[in-house]
Amino acid sequence: FTDKADIILSLERDQALCGGKLIAEAPVWKMDFLKEVVHIKPICTWKLTFILGCPDEWRCSLMSKATSYKIAAFIYAEDTSRLKAEVMTRWMQNEQIMPRWKINLVSECVDDESLLNDVLGCREEWRAKIIVEADEDWKRGILKQEHVDQWKAKSIANEQVEWKCRMLDSRCAEKWRAQIIKGVNEEWKAELILKAQEQWRAELMENINIEWKLIYVLRAPEHWRAKMVERMNDRDQAASREMLSLDRIPDEQAAIQLFGRHGSSANLFL
């Protein structure tokens, strides 16, 4: 009883009136937590209130370390799991001001320690929200990197193929390139498209599924020449190779005359 009486005597009048009875009835395991609270002046009323009302020893232990009312309230909440409360408490040791949006997102997360740490480690709310929606560890590993900006993070979040996500992350600086890569199903084809410097060339390659055509379009020095190779019949590899000849075919008109006369690729100029 002496410990409880000492604690009550340490309280201010209003605190003693409100909490005196609860302190007198408190279980023995709460005494150390209550002593810790009343030892620091001025006494933190909200922390005292939470500990007095808390039914769980582990919650009291974590709440005694809380640096703000909102963190204590999060720990106190009945639907807050022990894992979430412990992870939040660890982060509070390094981050004295915890944004409300982080607390709300952690509340909505599943009990996954890796996910909780990823969310709490985010500086931007938009990034944390995207990470919460990601269901693969490897994808969260990409999304949490600060060099991945918002438009790229959204592209990666909506993509399920790992090799595409890694390409989008490290090799697609332009939005148009990322959009093209997302539409490609073969990794080898995507690798060739990444070599295209111009948007128009990459867009032509997106619709081609023959490897030699892709290579020839990639090598074509002018747009018109690349476009004519793209329209060639898939069997006209030799004609396409000739199309790339700068000496024999100096311009588009010469190409039309030459291939019209030879009859290569009947639908080339339709």
Number of C-alpha atoms within 10 A of each C-alpha: 8 7 15 19 12 12 21 23 13 16 19 13 12 10 16 16 12 11 18 20 11 16 21 14 10 17 12 10 11 18 15 12 20 23 17 14 20 21 13 9 9 10 16 15 16 13 23 22 15 19 25 20 13 17 15 12 14 13 22 25 15 21 26 18 18 21 16 16 15 14 22 23 16 21 26 22 14 11 9 17 16 14 13 21 22 17 16 24 20 13 14 18 12 9 13 11 11 17 13 10 14 21 17 11 16 23 18 11 15 12 15 10 14 11 22 23 16 18 25 23 14 17 13 15 15 12 21 24 15 19 26 18 12 19 12 13 12 12 20 23 13 20 26 21 14 12 12 17 13 15 10 20 24 16 17 27 19 13 15 14 12 13 13 22 25 15 18 25 21 11 14 17 11 11 13 12 20 22 15 19 24 19 12 17 11 12 13 10 19 21 13 16 25 16 11 17 11 12 14 13 21 23 16 19 28 18 13 16 13 13 13 14 23 23 14 20 26 20 14 20 13 13 15 13 23 24 16 19 26 21 17 20 16 15 11 14 15 9 16 25 14 16 24 22 13 12 8 12 17 13 14 15 9 12 19 15 12 15 17 14 9 11 11 17 17 12 10 16 11 5
